Amino acid sequence: MPLQNRVDPLNNIVANDSRGMLMGNRGCLHDDQKQIAGKRWTTHSWVTCALSFNGRKRELMAPRNYTELFFLDEATALAAGHRPCWECRRNNYTAFISASKQAHKLPMDEKLTVKEIDKVMHRDRTTAIADRAPILGNDLPDAAMVIDGEKRIWVRWQGAFYQWSFEGYGTVQDQFDGPVKLVTPNSTMRVLRHGYRAGMHPTLCPPVLGPTPEPAKPVRSAIIRKIQCLRWQLLTAPVTHQSRLPPLSADL
């Protein structure tokens, strides 16, 4: 029986046996029976961590320790309101801070504390999606997530939208027939718009594992993009097979 430690973009914490690319932490949420009751955070510092770091190993949901949460990829973690960890994902953390400064029009040499960022992120991620204004969804940065009228979750990626699931991304479409609502919080959206490159699951073909110097050029047709994905999967089958990562270890 899998533990209740998988997080979806809507911030539901569920039991699911599929694997994720990142671990997360927002304090101790579980009891001594490794069950999560009512609380969904005990700190405003919501981070995402590498699955392995410096050989550290942890017992999952150990008593009186933080609850290890797992995400399909970074787009999922960002939508749920998390940011990169300073210790085990230093490059991503630095890129996130830099994009945050640009979003707030701050000079690069001006200090922006994590506490300040966490305060803004917490305000935005606790705003109910039902209270967010509907949008058309066409002018979104890569890794932004939306929810449609049928409660399906989609990620924006290189000019198209891909449907999210715990196993990866599937159905693809160019646009929506009507308005959708943002799942990714506003403050994180600004970070994405100012150049932060999220690590994406391999089902988006090819995988993006971190910040890149230049964004990829948009693909005009979702059909062409799907063909590119299928070709990439055939050429790099071992990578695709490794997308279900085992929980090597958990870390701070």
C-alpha positions as CSV (number, residue, x, y, z in Angstrom):
1,M,0.0,0.0,0.0
2,P,1.6,3.3,-1.1
3,L,2.0,6.1,1.5
4,Q,-0.1,9.2,1.2
5,N,2.7,11.4,-0.1
6,R,2.1,12.2,-3.7
7,V,1.0,15.8,-4.5
8,D,-1.0,16.9,-7.5
9,P,-1.0,20.4,-9.0
10,L,-4.2,21.2,-7.0
11,N,-2.4,20.5,-3.8
12,N,-4.2,17.3,-3.0
13,I,-2.0,14.8,-1.1
14,V,-2.9,11.3,-2.1
15,A,-1.6,7.7,-2.0
16,N,-0.4,6.7,-5.5
17,D,2.2,4.2,-6.5
18,S,3.6,6.1,-9.5
19,R,7.0,7.8,-9.1
20,G,8.1,11.4,-9.2
21,M,11.2,13.4,-10.2
22,L,11.3,15.6,-7.1
23,M,10.7,15.4,-3.3
24,G,9.1,18.2,-1.3
25,N,8.8,19.4,2.2
26,R,6.4,21.8,4.0
27,G,6.9,20.6,7.6
28,C,5.5,17.6,9.5
29,L,2.0,16.6,8.4
30,H,1.8,13.0,9.4
31,D,1.2,11.1,12.7
32,D,3.0,8.1,14.2
33,Q,0.9,5.8,11.9
34,K,2.3,7.6,8.8
35,Q,-1.2,9.1,8.1
36,I,-1.9,12.7,7.1
37,A,-4.8,14.2,8.9
38,G,-6.2,17.7,8.4
39,K,-3.1,20.0,8.2
40,R,-1.5,20.6,4.9
41,W,1.5,22.6,6.1
42,T,3.3,23.6,9.3
43,T,5.7,26.1,7.7
44,H,5.6,28.8,5.0
45,S,8.8,27.4,3.6
46,W,7.6,25.0,0.9
47,V,10.6,23.5,-1.0
48,T,11.4,20.9,-3.6
49,C,14.5,18.8,-3.3
50,A,16.5,16.3,-5.3
51,L,15.6,12.6,-4.8
52,S,19.2,11.9,-3.8
53,F,21.8,14.2,-2.3
54,N,25.2,13.5,-0.7
55,G,24.3,9.9,0.0
56,R,21.7,10.8,2.6
57,K,19.0,8.3,3.4
58,R,15.8,8.8,5.4
59,E,13.0,6.7,6.7
60,L,9.8,8.0,5.0
61,M,7.4,9.7,7.4
62,A,9.6,9.1,10.5
63,P,8.0,10.2,13.7
64,R,8.3,13.9,14.4
65,N,10.2,14.6,11.2
66,Y,9.1,16.5,8.2
67,T,6.8,14.7,5.7
68,E,8.4,13.7,2.5
69,L,6.2,14.7,-0.4
70,F,6.7,13.7,-4.1
71,F,5.9,15.4,-7.3
72,L,5.7,14.2,-10.9
73,D,8.1,17.1,-12.0
74,E,8.9,20.7,-11.2
75,A,5.9,22.1,-13.1
76,T,3.7,20.1,-10.7
77,A,5.6,21.3,-7.7
78,L,5.5,24.9,-8.8
79,A,1.7,24.7,-9.4
80,A,1.3,23.3,-5.9
81,G,3.2,26.3,-4.5
82,H,6.7,25.0,-3.9
83,R,10.1,26.5,-4.8
84,P,13.6,25.0,-5.1
85,C,15.7,24.1,-2.0
86,W,18.7,26.2,-1.3
87,E,20.9,23.2,-0.3
88,C,20.3,20.3,-2.7
89,R,19.1,22.3,-5.7
90,R,21.4,25.4,-5.5
91,N,21.5,26.2,-9.2
92,N,17.7,26.1,-9.5
93,Y,17.4,28.1,-6.3
94,T,19.7,30.8,-7.6
95,A,17.8,30.9,-10.9
96,F,14.5,31.2,-9.0
97,I,15.8,34.1,-6.9
98,S,17.1,35.9,-10.0
99,A,13.8,35.6,-11.8
100,S,12.0,36.7,-8.7
101,K,14.1,39.9,-8.6
102,Q,13.4,40.6,-12.2
103,A,9.7,40.0,-11.6
104,H,9.7,42.6,-8.8
105,K,12.0,44.9,-10.8
106,L,14.8,44.7,-8.3
107,P,18.5,45.2,-9.1
108,M,20.4,42.0,-9.2
109,D,22.7,43.3,-6.4
110,E,19.7,44.0,-4.1
111,K,19.0,41.4,-1.4
112,L,15.7,39.6,-1.6
113,T,15.2,37.2,1.3
114,V,13.7,33.8,1.1
115,K,11.3,34.8,3.9
116,E,10.0,37.6,1.8
117,I,9.5,35.3,-1.2
118,D,7.8,32.6,0.9
119,K,5.4,35.2,2.4
120,V,4.2,36.2,-1.1
121,M,4.1,32.6,-2.4
122,H,2.0,31.5,0.6
123,R,-0.5,34.3,0.0
124,D,-0.9,33.3,-3.6
125,R,-0.9,29.5,-3.2
126,T,-3.7,29.6,-0.6
127,T,-5.9,31.6,-2.9
128,A,-8.7,29.2,-4.0
129,I,-8.6,28.4,-7.7
130,A,-12.3,29.1,-7.8
131,D,-11.6,32.7,-6.8
132,R,-9.1,33.2,-9.6
133,A,-10.1,35.1,-12.7
134,P,-10.7,33.0,-15.9
135,I,-8.2,33.4,-18.7
136,L,-7.9,32.3,-22.4
137,G,-4.6,30.5,-21.7
138,N,-2.8,31.3,-25.0
139,D,-0.2,33.7,-23.6
140,L,1.4,31.5,-20.9
141,P,5.0,30.6,-20.2
142,D,6.3,27.1,-20.4
143,A,5.5,25.0,-17.3
144,A,2.4,27.0,-16.4
145,M,-0.6,24.9,-15.4
146,V,-4.3,25.5,-15.9
147,I,-7.6,23.7,-15.2
148,D,-10.4,23.5,-17.7
149,G,-14.2,23.3,-17.2
150,E,-14.0,19.5,-17.0
151,K,-11.5,19.6,-14.1
152,R,-8.7,18.4,-16.3
153,I,-5.2,19.8,-15.6
154,W,-2.9,20.9,-18.4
155,V,0.6,22.2,-18.7
156,R,1.8,24.7,-21.2
157,W,4.8,23.5,-23.1
158,Q,6.4,24.8,-26.3
159,G,3.2,26.2,-27.9
160,A,0.8,23.4,-26.8
161,F,-1.1,22.1,-23.8
162,Y,-0.5,18.6,-22.4
163,Q,-2.9,16.8,-20.0
164,W,-1.3,16.0,-16.6
165,S,-1.6,12.8,-14.7
166,F,0.5,11.1,-11.9
167,E,2.2,9.0,-14.6
168,G,3.1,11.8,-16.9
169,Y,1.6,13.9,-19.7
170,G,-0.7,12.6,-22.4
171,T,-3.4,14.2,-24.6
172,V,-2.1,17.3,-26.4
173,Q,-4.0,20.2,-27.9
174,D,-3.2,23.6,-29.3
175,Q,-5.8,25.7,-27.4
176,F,-9.0,25.7,-25.5
177,D,-12.5,26.4,-26.7
178,G,-13.3,28.6,-23.7
179,P,-11.7,30.2,-20.6
180,V,-9.6,28.2,-18.2
181,K,-8.2,29.0,-14.7
182,L,-4.6,29.2,-13.6
183,V,-3.5,26.5,-11.3
184,T,0.1,27.9,-11.0
185,P,0.0,30.7,-8.3
186,N,0.5,34.3,-9.6
187,S,3.9,34.9,-8.0
188,T,5.3,31.7,-9.5
189,M,3.8,32.7,-12.9
190,R,5.8,35.9,-12.7
191,V,8.9,33.9,-12.0
192,L,8.2,31.7,-15.1
193,R,7.6,34.7,-17.3
194,H,11.0,36.2,-16.2
195,G,13.0,33.2,-17.4
196,Y,12.9,30.5,-14.8
197,R,13.1,27.1,-16.6
198,A,11.3,24.3,-14.7
199,G,12.5,20.7,-14.8
200,M,9.9,18.7,-16.8
201,H,8.9,15.1,-16.9
202,P,10.4,12.9,-19.8
203,T,6.9,12.3,-21.3
204,L,7.2,15.9,-22.7
205,C,10.0,14.6,-24.9
206,P,12.8,15.4,-24.4
207,P,13.0,16.0,-20.7
208,V,14.2,19.4,-19.4
209,L,16.1,18.8,-16.2
210,G,16.8,22.4,-15.1
211,P,17.5,26.0,-16.2
212,T,18.6,26.4,-19.8
213,P,20.3,29.5,-21.2
214,E,17.7,30.1,-24.0
215,P,14.1,29.0,-24.1
216,A,13.2,26.6,-26.9
217,K,11.3,28.0,-29.9
218,P,7.6,27.4,-29.8
219,V,6.1,24.6,-31.8
220,R,3.2,25.9,-33.9
221,S,1.3,22.7,-34.2
222,A,0.5,20.3,-31.4
223,I,0.3,17.5,-34.0
224,I,3.9,18.2,-35.1
225,R,5.0,18.3,-31.5
226,K,3.4,14.9,-30.8
227,I,5.2,13.4,-33.8
228,Q,8.5,14.8,-32.5
229,C,7.8,13.3,-29.1
230,L,7.1,9.8,-30.5
231,R,10.3,9.9,-32.6
232,W,12.3,11.0,-29.6
233,Q,10.8,8.1,-27.5
234,L,11.8,5.6,-30.2
235,L,15.3,6.9,-30.5
236,T,15.9,7.1,-26.7
237,A,13.9,4.3,-25.3
238,P,16.2,3.7,-22.3
239,V,15.6,7.2,-21.1
240,T,11.8,6.8,-21.4
241,H,12.0,3.5,-19.4
242,Q,13.8,5.3,-16.6
243,S,11.2,7.9,-16.2
244,R,9.6,6.0,-13.3
245,L,12.4,6.8,-10.9
246,P,12.7,4.8,-7.7
247,P,12.8,6.7,-4.4
248,L,16.6,6.6,-4.0
249,S,16.6,8.6,-0.9
250,A,15.1,11.8,0.6
251,D,17.0,14.8,1.7
252,L,16.6,18.3,3.2
